[in-house]
Amino acid sequence: MNNTIQALSLHPERLFGSDPAVVAIARSLYLDVESLPIISPHGHTDPRWFADNKHFGNPSELLIKPDHYVFRMLYSQGVDMKSLGIPQHGFKGQMAESAAIDPEVIWRIFAEHYYLLVGTPSGYWLDSVFAKVFGLTEKLCAENADRYYERINQTLATDAFKPRALMDKFNIELLATTEGALDSLEHHKKLADTPWAKRVITTFRPDDVVDPDREDFQGNLDVLSEISGHDTASWAGYLEAIRNRRAYFRKKGRATATDHGHPTALTADLSVSESEKLYQKCRTGTSTEWENELFRAQMLTELAGMSVEDGMVMQIHPGSHRNHNQQLFDVFGRDKGADMPVATEYVNALKPLLGKYGNSKKLNIILFTLDETSYSRELAPLAGHYPCLKLGPAWWFHDSPAGMMRFRQQTTETAGFYNTVGFNDDTRAFLSIPARHDVARRVDCRYLAELVANHQITEVEARHVVHQLSYGLVKKAYNLDSL
């Protein structure tokens, strides 16, 4: 690729389409929501950033290493993960020698390959960060890599670019991080008794103590027993230990939601004796692959019951074959860009859970999918019927302008707008949060503008809906007014 310098500019009517009538309506709608506060109810930013409020280290640490969207693309084109300084947290990686990589060298490699991101959401988000956050006017390339690095590095050293100051600059009203069931929440506890405790909250993700396929599952049960004070040697004690941790997350991290990254949406409704027998097999490492899946299915139903008890919103994120690249996993560990979408079934899979709790007014479930073929066939009809179900936004691989439009087009006629929950960014890349929410708002404005231009809804209705999609629905769905 010829790394010649190009101008970097963001068109004010980007993502509004090409039909002049639609563009005019979308522009008008967007002006109503452009400056609304951002609610980021589910993501993976580091709570340490906000607790300690220290300067970010350097451009590579902030913009490359945490963002698997970025380095998975470079890896696909033959760039060695070690050359990018990605931490080696895998079983074999912990024993491997890994010399520290100069962050400026990492940045040059990134700049040389930045052209790979053209046409992708990552390219759009990063262009937006460079232009709107750092005021850069050239597209990143090999020729200007050093100037880019110096400019960003100098900016990050100012107090205006500390994490809390950026929260204000980005107009982020609330941000939720995600922690595993065994996390001490030390950083959230540091925020306690400060105004930031209501702006940076946690989310309870118990996969580490619910998934028997994890290599650390048995050891995690021992830790769970120790920190909860409940003996996890029995099924009843195990469930009480999880209840204890849910309460801990609500108290110490103001959690209003849970998060469940199961391989499938399968649920089950076993008897207590059947559950006890199954649990003992999983606890002792003698279970089969099918028994592990059945255990996860039973736990989704158990966890739904706990949500009925304590009011925590339940997010279910199925449909990802995680850590598909075994060699990469062995060296670098989880969440390194090797998770792949798989076909996911919902109607039959969720029936046991919905048969038990689906009509409860105390249960709120947000369903996500990586399988777009399920939008109109399963997810929209389910959410359009069961009071407990809402649809999460286009997510992960579909968190893109085209993906968002497909989501609206395939779900709205059956589920409506009010059985969805607005947008969440689900990101580790803190600086991209405003860009991601801006994309969602622009795409929603375009979709609504097309309905108005086609005389399917009025402009008054569109203005109300776009405000809800940008701000109102997410606060209601995640019970954020209760904080």
Secondary structure, DSSP 8 states (H G I E B T S, - for coil): ------B----TTTTS-S-HHHHHHHHHHHHHHTTS-EEE-S----HHHHHH------HHHHHTTT-HHHHHHHHHTT--GGGGT----STTGGGS------HHHHHHHHHHTGGGGTTSHHHHHHHHIIIIIT---B---TTTHHHHHHHHHHHHTSGGGSHHHHHHHTTEEEEE--EETT---HHHHHHTTSGGGGTEE--EETHHHH-TTSTTHHHHHHHHHHHHSS-TTSHHHHHHHHHHHHHHHHHHH---EEEE--SS-------HHHHHHHHHHHHTT---HHHHHHHHHHHHHHHHHHHHHH--EEEE---EETT--HHHHHHH-S-SS--EE-----TTTTHHHHHHHTT-TT--EEE--S-GGGIIIIIHHHHTT-TTEEE--S-GGG-SHHHHHHHHHHHHHHH-STTB-------S-GGGHHHHHHHHHHHHHHHHHHHHHTTSS-HHHHHHHHHIIIIIHHHHHTTGGG-
